Amino acid sequence: MRYEDVLADPEVRERYDLIGEIEKITTRMSHNLDHVQSATDKAIRVAEMLVPFSAELNGGNFVRVDNGMLNTIKIAGLLHDVGIYDEENGTARKNDHGKRSHKWVKGYLQDKNVDDGTKESILEAVLNHSEGSDKLVGKIIAFADKMDVRRERVFVTPTAKDDKDRWQYRNILDTDFSVKKGVLIVNYSTDGKLDKSSFAQNNIQKKQVSLTESLANHFGLEYCFLMDGEMWLGAELGLSDKKFDFPLQIR
């Protein structure tokens, strides 16, 4: 099964269209087709950027980023949020959506006769994309998903400001990442109005830090966070600029 076929599948597109319509009035952050495609693009960048580091961790046994691996990552990235739609309640819900996604994707892949190895990798990544995974594809999807943080994903609804964690993302224009000199660098581009101290206590952002640390550790990398291209010094995150004695620029 090719990613392009899944993306063109009316069943998949209609489900994300439904999620998109419901979320406009019931939730505060989008999980529509635009989001999962953006997360998928970031996941491919992660794979191409980081997997070569795995050779050093496996006694020189290089893990090849081939078309099969990229196809698996793309499909997992595309399908990871199908469970946002809760059939039982006829609405869009974040709670337990990883489990609902896993259930839906399992049936979908069985219908498509996907081979067991590919199916297992996709299902594991989908199930654990919110809390993190101990598998390579799962780690990549979880990290890429949390890197799709940008103003366009936040809905301005009557109750949106009540969710302070997500409302703060109205101040983030884009989130980008790079690897330089053995350091996984994450950079938030903002509108200059983001309260950095408050953002450091943001529960979603803390999860971003946790998943970034997990991915960096897997590849034997250091990691750090920048804000508008400058080192973000947050004691709450346990980060320090002292170990980095080179210019840190994301681009």
TORKOL-4160 file (C-alpha; in steps of 0.2 Angstrom, whole numbers, padded with zeros to 4 digits, m for minus):
251
<pt num="1" X="0000" Y="0000" Z="0000"/>
<pt num="2" X="0007" Y="0017" Z="m0005"/>
<pt num="3" X="0005" Y="0033" Z="0005"/>
<pt num="4" X="m0001" Y="0042" Z="m0011"/>
<pt num="5" X="m0016" Y="0029" Z="m0012"/>
<pt num="6" X="m0020" Y="0032" Z="0007"/>
<pt num="7" X="m0020" Y="0051" Z="0005"/>
<pt num="8" X="m0032" Y="0050" Z="m0010"/>
<pt num="9" X="m0043" Y="0037" Z="m0002"/>
<pt num="10" X="m0061" Y="0045" Z="0000"/>
<pt num="11" X="m0063" Y="0036" Z="0016"/>
<pt num="12" X="m0048" Y="0044" Z="0024"/>
<pt num="13" X="m0051" Y="0061" Z="0017"/>
<pt num="14" X="m0070" Y="0061" Z="0022"/>
<pt num="15" X="m0065" Y="0056" Z="0040"/>
<pt num="16" X="m0053" Y="0071" Z="0041"/>
<pt num="17" X="m0065" Y="0083" Z="0033"/>
<pt num="18" X="m0078" Y="0078" Z="0047"/>
<pt num="19" X="m0065" Y="0080" Z="0060"/>
<pt num="20" X="m0061" Y="0097" Z="0053"/>
<pt num="21" X="m0079" Y="0103" Z="0053"/>
<pt num="22" X="m0083" Y="0097" Z="0071"/>
<pt num="23" X="m0067" Y="0104" Z="0078"/>
<pt num="24" X="m0072" Y="0122" Z="0072"/>
<pt num="25" X="m0086" Y="0122" Z="0085"/>
<pt num="26" X="m0081" Y="0109" Z="0099"/>
<pt num="27" X="m0062" Y="0110" Z="0101"/>
<pt num="28" X="m0048" Y="0123" Z="0102"/>
<pt num="29" X="m0034" Y="0115" Z="0091"/>
<pt num="30" X="m0035" Y="0107" Z="0074"/>
<pt num="31" X="m0032" Y="0089" Z="0070"/>
<pt num="32" X="m0038" Y="0090" Z="0052"/>
<pt num="33" X="m0030" Y="0084" Z="0036"/>
<pt num="34" X="m0019" Y="0100" Z="0035"/>
<pt num="35" X="m0011" Y="0095" Z="0052"/>
<pt num="36" X="m0008" Y="0077" Z="0048"/>
<pt num="37" X="0000" Y="0081" Z="0032"/>
<pt num="38" X="0011" Y="0095" Z="0040"/>
<pt num="39" X="0016" Y="0082" Z="0054"/>
<pt num="40" X="0020" Y="0069" Z="0040"/>
<pt num="41" X="0031" Y="0081" Z="0031"/>
<pt num="42" X="0041" Y="0085" Z="0047"/>
<pt num="43" X="0042" Y="0066" Z="0051"/>
<pt num="44" X="0050" Y="0063" Z="0034"/>
<pt num="45" X="0063" Y="0077" Z="0038"/>
<pt num="46" X="0066" Y="0069" Z="0054"/>
<pt num="47" X="0070" Y="0052" Z="0046"/>
<pt num="48" X="0081" Y="0059" Z="0033"/>
<pt num="49" X="0090" Y="0070" Z="0046"/>
<pt num="50" X="0092" Y="0058" Z="0060"/>
<pt num="51" X="0092" Y="0040" Z="0055"/>
<pt num="52" X="0110" Y="0041" Z="0048"/>
<pt num="53" X="0116" Y="0044" Z="0066"/>
<pt num="54" X="0109" Y="0026" Z="0070"/>
<pt num="55" X="0125" Y="0018" Z="0062"/>
<pt num="56" X="0136" Y="0024" Z="0076"/>
<pt num="57" X="0124" Y="0017" Z="0089"/>
<pt num="58" X="0122" Y="0000" Z="0080"/>
<pt num="59" X="0141" Y="m0005" Z="0079"/>
<pt num="60" X="0142" Y="0003" Z="0061"/>
<pt num="61" X="0126" Y="m0006" Z="0055"/>
<pt num="62" X="0118" Y="0007" Z="0045"/>
<pt num="63" X="0099" Y="0009" Z="0046"/>
<pt num="64" X="0095" Y="0013" Z="0028"/>
<pt num="65" X="0081" Y="0027" Z="0025"/>
<pt num="66" X="0074" Y="0018" Z="0010"/>
<pt num="67" X="0057" Y="0020" Z="0001"/>
<pt num="68" X="0049" Y="0007" Z="0012"/>
<pt num="69" X="0053" Y="0015" Z="0028"/>
<pt num="70" X="0048" Y="0032" Z="0022"/>
<pt num="71" X="0031" Y="0025" Z="0015"/>
<pt num="72" X="0028" Y="0017" Z="0033"/>
<pt num="73" X="0032" Y="0034" Z="0041"/>
<pt num="74" X="0021" Y="0043" Z="0029"/>
<pt num="75" X="0006" Y="0032" Z="0032"/>
<pt num="76" X="0008" Y="0032" Z="0051"/>
<pt num="77" X="0009" Y="0051" Z="0050"/>
<pt num="78" X="m0006" Y="0053" Z="0039"/>
<pt num="79" X="m0017" Y="0041" Z="0050"/>
<pt num="80" X="m0012" Y="0045" Z="0067"/>
<pt num="81" X="m0026" Y="0057" Z="0071"/>
<pt num="82" X="m0041" Y="0048" Z="0063"/>
<pt num="83" X="m0047" Y="0043" Z="0081"/>
<pt num="84" X="m0050" Y="0061" Z="0085"/>
<pt num="85" X="m0068" Y="0057" Z="0079"/>
<pt num="86" X="m0077" Y="0048" Z="0092"/>
<pt num="87" X="m0091" Y="0037" Z="0084"/>
<pt num="88" X="m0099" Y="0033" Z="0100"/>
<pt num="89" X="m0102" Y="0051" Z="0105"/>
<pt num="90" X="m0103" Y="0058" Z="0087"/>
<pt num="91" X="m0090" Y="0072" Z="0091"/>
<pt num="92" X="m0071" Y="0076" Z="0091"/>
<pt num="93" X="m0062" Y="0072" Z="0107"/>
<pt num="94" X="m0043" Y="0072" Z="0112"/>
<pt num="95" X="m0046" Y="0059" Z="0126"/>
<pt num="96" X="m0040" Y="0042" Z="0121"/>
<pt num="97" X="m0039" Y="0047" Z="0103"/>
<pt num="98" X="m0023" Y="0036" Z="0101"/>
<pt num="99" X="m0033" Y="0021" Z="0106"/>
<pt num="100" X="m0047" Y="0025" Z="0094"/>
<pt num="101" X="m0035" Y="0029" Z="0080"/>
<pt num="102" X="m0027" Y="0012" Z="0083"/>
<pt num="103" X="m0043" Y="0003" Z="0082"/>
<pt num="104" X="m0048" Y="0012" Z="0066"/>
<pt num="105" X="m0032" Y="0010" Z="0057"/>
<pt num="106" X="m0030" Y="m0008" Z="0062"/>
<pt num="107" X="m0047" Y="m0012" Z="0053"/>
<pt num="108" X="m0041" Y="m0001" Z="0038"/>
<pt num="109" X="m0025" Y="m0010" Z="0036"/>
<pt num="110" X="m0032" Y="m0027" Z="0037"/>
<pt num="111" X="m0045" Y="m0022" Z="0023"/>
<pt num="112" X="m0030" Y="m0017" Z="0013"/>
<pt num="113" X="m0020" Y="m0033" Z="0016"/>
<pt num="114" X="m0005" Y="m0024" Z="0022"/>
<pt num="115" X="0010" Y="m0035" Z="0027"/>
<pt num="116" X="0012" Y="m0039" Z="0045"/>
<pt num="117" X="0029" Y="m0030" Z="0048"/>
<pt num="118" X="0023" Y="m0013" Z="0040"/>
<pt num="119" X="0006" Y="m0015" Z="0049"/>
<pt num="120" X="0014" Y="m0017" Z="0066"/>
<pt num="121" X="0026" Y="m0002" Z="0064"/>
<pt num="122" X="0011" Y="0009" Z="0059"/>
<pt num="123" X="m0001" Y="0003" Z="0073"/>
<pt num="124" X="0013" Y="0005" Z="0086"/>
<pt num="125" X="0016" Y="0023" Z="0080"/>
<pt num="126" X="m0002" Y="0028" Z="0079"/>
<pt num="127" X="m0006" Y="0021" Z="0096"/>
<pt num="128" X="0008" Y="0029" Z="0105"/>
<pt num="129" X="0010" Y="0046" Z="0096"/>
<pt num="130" X="0003" Y="0056" Z="0110"/>
<pt num="131" X="0013" Y="0049" Z="0125"/>
<pt num="132" X="0029" Y="0043" Z="0116"/>
<pt num="133" X="0036" Y="0027" Z="0110"/>
<pt num="134" X="0051" Y="0016" Z="0112"/>
<pt num="135" X="0051" Y="0011" Z="0093"/>
<pt num="136" X="0060" Y="0021" Z="0080"/>
<pt num="137" X="0045" Y="0025" Z="0069"/>
<pt num="138" X="0034" Y="0029" Z="0084"/>
<pt num="139" X="0047" Y="0041" Z="0091"/>
<pt num="140" X="0048" Y="0050" Z="0074"/>
<pt num="141" X="0029" Y="0052" Z="0073"/>
<pt num="142" X="0027" Y="0057" Z="0091"/>
<pt num="143" X="0041" Y="0071" Z="0089"/>
<pt num="144" X="0035" Y="0077" Z="0072"/>
<pt num="145" X="0017" Y="0078" Z="0078"/>
<pt num="146" X="0022" Y="0089" Z="0093"/>
<pt num="147" X="0033" Y="0100" Z="0081"/>
<pt num="148" X="0017" Y="0105" Z="0071"/>
<pt num="149" X="0014" Y="0120" Z="0083"/>
<pt num="150" X="0008" Y="0136" Z="0074"/>
<pt num="151" X="m0005" Y="0149" Z="0075"/>
<pt num="152" X="m0016" Y="0142" Z="0061"/>
<pt num="153" X="m0020" Y="0127" Z="0072"/>
<pt num="154" X="m0028" Y="0136" Z="0086"/>
<pt num="155" X="m0047" Y="0140" Z="0084"/>
<pt num="156" X="m0053" Y="0157" Z="0090"/>
<pt num="157" X="m0069" Y="0151" Z="0099"/>
<pt num="158" X="m0079" Y="0158" Z="0114"/>
<pt num="159" X="m0070" Y="0146" Z="0126"/>
<pt num="160" X="m0053" Y="0145" Z="0118"/>
<pt num="161" X="m0045" Y="0157" Z="0130"/>
<pt num="162" X="m0050" Y="0146" Z="0144"/>
<pt num="163" X="m0038" Y="0133" Z="0138"/>
<pt num="164" X="m0022" Y="0143" Z="0142"/>
<pt num="165" X="m0010" Y="0130" Z="0136"/>
<pt num="166" X="m0017" Y="0130" Z="0118"/>
<pt num="167" X="m0021" Y="0148" Z="0118"/>
<pt num="168" X="m0002" Y="0152" Z="0120"/>
<pt num="169" X="0001" Y="0144" Z="0103"/>
<pt num="170" X="m0008" Y="0159" Z="0095"/>
<pt num="171" X="0009" Y="0168" Z="0098"/>
<pt num="172" X="0019" Y="0155" Z="0088"/>
<pt num="173" X="0021" Y="0157" Z="0070"/>
<pt num="174" X="0030" Y="0141" Z="0066"/>
<pt num="175" X="0041" Y="0128" Z="0075"/>
<pt num="176" X="0056" Y="0121" Z="0066"/>
<pt num="177" X="0071" Y="0110" Z="0070"/>
<pt num="178" X="0088" Y="0105" Z="0064"/>
<pt num="179" X="0104" Y="0095" Z="0069"/>
<pt num="180" X="0121" Y="0104" Z="0071"/>
<pt num="181" X="0136" Y="0097" Z="0079"/>
<pt num="182" X="0127" Y="0083" Z="0088"/>
<pt num="183" X="0113" Y="0094" Z="0094"/>
<pt num="184" X="0095" Y="0092" Z="0090"/>
<pt num="185" X="0089" Y="0110" Z="0090"/>
<pt num="186" X="0071" Y="0116" Z="0091"/>
<pt num="187" X="0066" Y="0134" Z="0087"/>
<pt num="188" X="0050" Y="0143" Z="0090"/>
<pt num="189" X="0047" Y="0158" Z="0079"/>
<pt num="190" X="0035" Y="0169" Z="0088"/>
<pt num="191" X="0026" Y="0186" Z="0086"/>
<pt num="192" X="0036" Y="0193" Z="0100"/>
<pt num="193" X="0021" Y="0193" Z="0112"/>
<pt num="194" X="0024" Y="0176" Z="0119"/>
<pt num="195" X="0026" Y="0175" Z="0138"/>
<pt num="196" X="0042" Y="0164" Z="0140"/>
<pt num="197" X="0040" Y="0161" Z="0158"/>
<pt num="198" X="0022" Y="0156" Z="0157"/>
<pt num="199" X="0026" Y="0145" Z="0141"/>
<pt num="200" X="0039" Y="0136" Z="0151"/>
<pt num="201" X="0025" Y="0129" Z="0162"/>
<pt num="202" X="0014" Y="0125" Z="0147"/>
<pt num="203" X="0009" Y="0106" Z="0149"/>
<pt num="204" X="0009" Y="0103" Z="0130"/>
<pt num="205" X="0026" Y="0112" Z="0129"/>
<pt num="206" X="0033" Y="0101" Z="0143"/>
<pt num="207" X="0027" Y="0086" Z="0132"/>
<pt num="208" X="0037" Y="0093" Z="0118"/>
<pt num="209" X="0052" Y="0093" Z="0128"/>
<pt num="210" X="0050" Y="0076" Z="0134"/>
<pt num="211" X="0048" Y="0069" Z="0116"/>
<pt num="212" X="0062" Y="0079" Z="0110"/>
<pt num="213" X="0073" Y="0072" Z="0124"/>
<pt num="214" X="0067" Y="0054" Z="0120"/>
<pt num="215" X="0072" Y="0056" Z="0101"/>
<pt num="216" X="0088" Y="0065" Z="0105"/>
<pt num="217" X="0093" Y="0051" Z="0117"/>
<pt num="218" X="0089" Y="0038" Z="0104"/>
<pt num="219" X="0102" Y="0045" Z="0092"/>
<pt num="220" X="0115" Y="0050" Z="0105"/>
<pt num="221" X="0112" Y="0068" Z="0103"/>
<pt num="222" X="0111" Y="0083" Z="0114"/>
<pt num="223" X="0096" Y="0094" Z="0113"/>
<pt num="224" X="0091" Y="0112" Z="0115"/>
<pt num="225" X="0077" Y="0125" Z="0112"/>
<pt num="226" X="0078" Y="0142" Z="0104"/>
<pt num="227" X="0065" Y="0156" Z="0104"/>
<pt num="228" X="0066" Y="0166" Z="0088"/>
<pt num="229" X="0084" Y="0160" Z="0085"/>
<pt num="230" X="0091" Y="0164" Z="0102"/>
<pt num="231" X="0094" Y="0151" Z="0116"/>
<pt num="232" X="0079" Y="0149" Z="0127"/>
<pt num="233" X="0086" Y="0149" Z="0145"/>
<pt num="234" X="0073" Y="0140" Z="0155"/>
<pt num="235" X="0079" Y="0133" Z="0171"/>
<pt num="236" X="0062" Y="0123" Z="0172"/>
<pt num="237" X="0068" Y="0113" Z="0157"/>
<pt num="238" X="0085" Y="0108" Z="0164"/>
<pt num="239" X="0093" Y="0116" Z="0149"/>
<pt num="240" X="0109" Y="0126" Z="0149"/>
<pt num="241" X="0118" Y="0136" Z="0136"/>
<pt num="242" X="0136" Y="0133" Z="0144"/>
<pt num="243" X="0139" Y="0117" Z="0135"/>
<pt num="244" X="0135" Y="0125" Z="0118"/>
<pt num="245" X="0150" Y="0136" Z="0113"/>
<pt num="246" X="0145" Y="0138" Z="0095"/>
<pt num="247" X="0133" Y="0150" Z="0086"/>
<pt num="248" X="0115" Y="0142" Z="0087"/>
<pt num="249" X="0105" Y="0146" Z="0072"/>
<pt num="250" X="0091" Y="0136" Z="0066"/>
<pt num="251" X="0093" Y="0141" Z="0048"/>
